[in-house]
Amino acid sequence: MKTKFNAVMHVTVNQPKEIAELAMRVGTDMDENDDVYTAPSPPLADLATENGKLLTLNGQAKGNSLKKAERDAQAIKVFGMLSKELVYVNEVADGDLVKVEKSGFDAEKAPEAHDIPDTPVIKRVDDGKVAHSAKIFLVGPLLVGARYSVQIVNLDADTPTPPGPPTPGGDDFDPDALPWSMALESVNSFELVVLNLKRGKDMAFRVRAEDGSKKSNWSDPYFFLPR
């Protein structure tokens, strides 16, 4: 069986210098390989514009608390764009090492699959350190070598919500019927942090564990109100 490789992002949201360097590399490499990456999402021009602002702020932040706050906010924005670009790259590359290496992201060998991972259980969700973010905590530590994906759904008047405990003869709540969207995909970090949430809007999270090509079931939904 052919070995599959994943594009990975070895930076965190708290590393503005490293984020800027990665964004430059991704922008340059994907532009040079536009025969492979024909429709980057987000567009490379948008990534370059926002990363240019981050590069400027990186140079201005030392000893200036106001510029430091602006830099940190801009780093979060560029990090979010890179996270979306990572999803696009992995969709296009589909495990091909050569294609991954043409993206500017690091390539990491997909772990050999063992058994299907246990379904994660969300212990709690807290507000993240940055505005409009959330950090997901699971029951038990994240598995070494495993990856995790997170889906979210914004709940409003048009979205079905759990009716409470099933009643005899009633319809059970089906979480798969909700309009889930992918927030994190195949993340190999030991932190599950979701950015760019809508403040004051009820939402639900669910998590899936992945070991190679084998995937667990999605966890039960966890309902949360970002601040």
Secondary structure, DSSP 4 states (H G I P E B T S, - for coil): ----EEEE----TT-HHHHHHHHHHHHHHHHHTTTT-SS-SS-HHHHHHHHHHHHHHHHH-TT-HHHHHHHHHHHHHHHHHHHHHHHHHHHHHTT-HHHHHTSSSEEEEPPPP-SPPPPP-EEEEEE-SSTT-EEEEESSPPPTT-EEEEEEEE--TTS----SS--TTSPPP-GGGS--EEEEEEE-SS-EEE-SPPTT--EEEEEEEEETTEEPPPPPPEEE---
